[in-house]
């Protein structure tokens, strides 16, 4: 059996985790407002 490292480079231990957010897939506030306006009186907004 050959022992292999868990990571190629050592990671720093800190109290924080890093999240990678793809900004291409996130809606802008303007797009959210348009969706809310268009969805008024539809089943999706009746729950809200």
C-alpha positions in Angstrom: 0.0 0.0 0.0 1.3 3.4 -0.9 0.4 6.4 1.2 -0.7 9.4 -0.8 -1.3 13.0 0.5 -4.9 14.1 0.8 -4.2 17.4 -1.0 -1.5 18.5 -3.4 -0.7 21.5 -1.4 -1.4 22.0 2.3 -4.5 24.1 3.1 -4.4 26.8 5.7 -6.7 26.0 8.7 -8.9 29.0 9.5 -12.3 29.5 10.9 -13.7 30.5 7.5 -14.7 28.4 4.5 -14.4 29.6 0.9 -17.4 29.4 -1.4 -16.9 29.9 -5.1 -20.0 31.6 -6.6 -20.5 31.7 -10.3 -21.8 35.2 -10.9 -22.9 34.2 -14.5 -25.7 32.1 -12.9 -27.0 34.6 -10.3 -29.9 36.9 -11.1 -29.6 40.6 -10.6 -31.9 42.5 -8.3 -33.6 44.0 -11.4 -34.2 40.5 -12.9 -35.7 39.3 -9.6 -38.0 42.3 -9.5 -39.2 41.6 -13.0 -39.9 38.0 -12.2 -41.9 39.0 -9.1 -43.9 41.5 -11.1 -44.6 39.0 -13.9 -45.6 36.2 -11.4 -48.2 38.2 -9.5 -51.5 36.4 -9.3 -49.9 33.1 -10.2 -49.8 30.0 -8.0 -46.1 30.7 -7.2 -46.9 34.0 -5.5 -49.9 32.7 -3.7 -47.6 30.8 -1.3 -45.7 34.0 -0.5 
